[in-house]
Amino acid sequence: MPQVYQKARAGAQGAAPGTPQEPQNVRQSCMAVLALADEETLEAEAARFSDSFSYTFLRRPEAGLVMLEGRAGNSGQRFNLGEMLVTRCVVRLEPQGGGAVTEGVAFVQGNRPRHAELAAMFDALLQQKDWAESLERSLIEPLVAKREEQLKKRAEETAPTKVDFFTMVRGEDE
């Protein structure tokens, strides 16, 4: 599991119930996992639950630009790095058998309206106590494992290209 997700889960398990920070860290981590997931996986998982709830759009998926900011040395002054296209969506989820109405929010990179819609729907579902635990096991944890595997594979592919400048022999030392 990514460290962010692990820390959020550990913090939530160790935090006092009702602490305002406790669910937010886990929710942020889950939202990040959903935003980075592939749309096909979300679509397949959504098909399993489609008759258990309905949702309405509070804000239909729409694409727009956000300004990315950076910091020199991660602590210096902020500067504008550039713009990035994102799609956002907000849904209100209503369980069929009654229960709490929740709202889900999603921002995904690129112009992907269906991905944003599905991510927002799962965000709302993850806020439902009846759904949260089973969705974490069936969707979030496999997505986290898949992402970790992708990152590990990328690191293995790029490792041979690493140059260690401190061990290179200079021409005048011969």
N, C-alpha and C positions, 0 to 999 in steps of 0.2 A: 504494500500500500504506500502511496505517496506520504511523505512526512507530514504535509499539511493536513491530510485526512486523518492520519494516525494521531497527531497532536490534538486535532479538534475532537476526535472520538474520546481520547484519554481525558481531555479537559472536561468534556460533557459528562463523562462517567464519574469524575472526581468532584464535579461542582455540586454545590447545594441545589436541590430542586427549586425551581422558580427564579434562579439567578438569571437576570436578563441576558448575560453573555452566553450562557450555557448552550442554548439551541442555535444561536446565530453562527458560531464557528463551524458547527457541523453542517448547517444549511449552506453556508458559503462554500464549503468544501464540496458538498454534493452538487451545488450549482455549477461549480467549475468542472467537475467530472462530467456532468450532463452536457455542458457547452462543448467539451472536447470530444465527446462520444461521436461515433458515426451514426448517421441518421437511420440506417437500416436496422441497427440493433434497437434503437429507440422505437422504431415503427413496429418491430416484431413484439417487443414487450408491451407496447400499447394495445396491440390486438388482443392480448390475453385478458386485459382488464376493461375493455371498451364497454361492456354491458353493465358494469358496476357503478358507473358514475356518468355525469354529463358535465360539460363545462361551457361557459360562454366567454366571449372575448370582452375584456375591459379595454384592451388596446390590441387591435389586430396586428399581426406581424408587419413590421415596416422597417425598411432599410434606411440607414443614415450614417453620417460620419461622426467619429469621435476623435478628439485630439489626443495623441499619445504624448506623455511627458516623460522626460528622463532627468537624471541627476548626475552630474559629473562626480565620479568616485562614489556614487550612491549616497553622498552626504552633502554635496555642493548645491549650488543654485539650480533650480529647475530650468529646463529648456524644452521647447516644443520639438519633439522628435519627428512628428509627421501625423498624418491622418490615417484612420483605418475604417473600413466599411464594416458595420455591424447590423444585425437584425435583432429587433427587440419585440417582445410579446408579453402581454399580461392577460391571464385567464382567471375566472372565478369557477371553482370546482364545487359541484353539489352532489354529494353521495346519494344514490338511489334510495337506500333504506333510511334516510334521514341522517343526521349527524351534523358536525360543524362544517360550515362553508369556509373554504380557504381560498386564498389568492396565490397564484404562482407567477413568478417573473423569470424571464430569461433574456440574456444577451448572448448572441453567438456571432462568431467572426464570419464575415462575408454576407452575401445576399442569399440566405437560406431560410425562407419563411416557415416551411414545414418543420425544420429542425428547431427553430425558436418556439414554435407552437408546442411541439412534443416536450421540449425541455421545460417550458413553463407549466405544462400539465403535470409532469413528474415532480416539479418543485412543489406544486400544490398538493399532490398526493403524499409526498414525503412529510408534509406538515400534519397529515392525518395520523393519529396514533394507531388506528387499525391497519394502516398500510405501511407505515414507516419501516418497521422491522423486516417485513417480508420483502419490500422493495430494496432495502439495503443489501439483503442476502442475494436476491435474484437479479438485481440490475447494477447497483452501485459497486459492490465488491468485484463482480466480474469485469466491469468497465475499468476499475482501478487496476486490476491485475493485467488486463490487456494493454492499458496505457504504460504501465511499468515495463512490460515486455517490449513494447515499441521503443521506449526510451533506452532500454538496455541494448537492444539490437542496433539502434542508431549509434550509441556510444561505442559498441564493438566495431562497427563499420568505419567510424572516424578515428579510432584510436591509432591505427597504423600511420595516419597522416600527421600525427603530433610531432612537433619539432621541439627539442630541448636545446635551446641556444647556449646554455651554460656548459654543455658537454661537447660542443663542436670544437674541432681543432682549428686554430687560426693558422693562416699561411706562414706567418713569420716565426712560429714556434718550431718549425722543422729544422 
